[in-house]
Amino acid sequence: MALALPIVEPVEKQPLSFGETDTVRVLLNRTIEELLSDATIQQRRSAANACISRLERYKNEVPDALNQLKCIMDDLTLLDHLSPDRELELTERLLTLYVNASDGALIV
């Protein structure tokens, strides 16, 4: 006796479930937070690298944000410290990334 299987229509890729979206957002925010911390630049890079490594699991969900974070990390690779101007530039880049990743939502 053969089992009758229902006909399944192809579906488009479903958006992330709440838990996955939350995880991606948390990892993005944590990476930004680590890069903005008061720690030394070496400590910031180390902590941000750990977050980025975890974020790699979701690279198909946030490719632009991940690429931007990697570019920022590349720019910070050769630095031992940040001048006030470089710190401001980093803050602006990370704020832009945060706003774009949050679809324009800004926590006040």
C-alpha positions in Angstrom: 0.0 0.0 0.0 1.5 3.3 -1.1 1.3 6.4 1.0 -0.2 9.5 -0.6 2.0 12.5 0.1 0.5 16.0 -0.1 1.6 18.1 -3.0 3.9 20.8 -1.8 4.2 24.0 -3.7 7.6 25.6 -3.9 7.9 28.5 -1.5 10.2 31.4 -1.4 12.8 31.6 1.3 11.0 32.4 4.5 12.3 35.4 6.6 14.2 34.7 9.7 12.2 33.5 12.6 12.0 35.8 15.6 14.7 34.0 17.5 17.2 34.0 14.6 16.5 37.7 13.8 17.0 38.5 17.5 20.3 36.6 17.5 21.6 38.4 14.4 20.6 41.8 15.8 22.2 41.0 19.1 25.5 39.9 17.5 25.5 43.0 15.3 24.9 45.3 18.3 27.4 43.5 20.4 30.1 43.8 17.7 29.4 47.5 17.4 29.4 47.9 21.2 32.8 46.1 21.5 34.3 48.4 18.8 33.0 51.5 20.7 34.2 50.4 24.1 36.8 52.2 26.2 39.2 49.3 26.0 42.5 49.4 24.1 42.2 49.0 20.3 43.7 45.5 20.6 41.1 44.5 23.1 38.3 45.9 21.0 39.6 44.1 17.9 39.8 40.8 19.8 36.3 41.1 21.2 34.8 42.2 17.9 36.5 39.4 16.1 34.8 36.9 18.4 31.4 38.4 17.6 32.1 38.5 13.9 33.1 34.9 14.0 29.7 34.0 15.4 28.0 36.4 13.0 29.5 34.5 10.1 26.9 31.8 10.6 24.3 34.3 9.4 26.4 35.8 6.6 23.6 35.1 4.1 21.2 37.1 6.2 23.3 40.2 6.8 26.0 40.2 4.0 26.3 44.0 3.8 26.6 44.6 7.5 29.1 41.7 7.8 31.2 43.1 4.9 31.2 46.6 6.5 32.3 45.2 9.8 35.1 43.3 8.1 36.2 46.5 6.3 36.2 48.4 9.6 38.3 45.6 11.2 40.7 45.7 8.3 41.1 49.5 8.8 41.8 48.9 12.5 44.3 46.1 12.0 47.5 48.1 11.8 46.6 50.7 14.4 47.9 50.6 18.0 45.7 53.5 19.1 43.0 55.8 17.7 43.4 59.5 17.5 40.3 61.5 18.4 39.7 62.1 14.7 39.9 58.4 14.0 37.7 57.6 17.0 35.1 60.0 15.6 35.3 58.4 12.2 34.9 55.0 13.6 31.9 56.1 15.7 30.2 57.6 12.6 30.8 54.5 10.5 29.4 52.3 13.3 26.4 54.5 13.9 25.6 54.4 10.1 25.9 50.6 10.2 23.7 50.4 13.2 21.0 52.6 11.7 21.1 50.8 8.4 20.9 47.4 10.0 18.0 48.6 12.2 16.0 49.8 9.2 16.4 53.4 10.3 15.3 52.8 13.9 17.4 54.6 16.4 17.3 54.1 20.2 17.1 57.4 21.9 
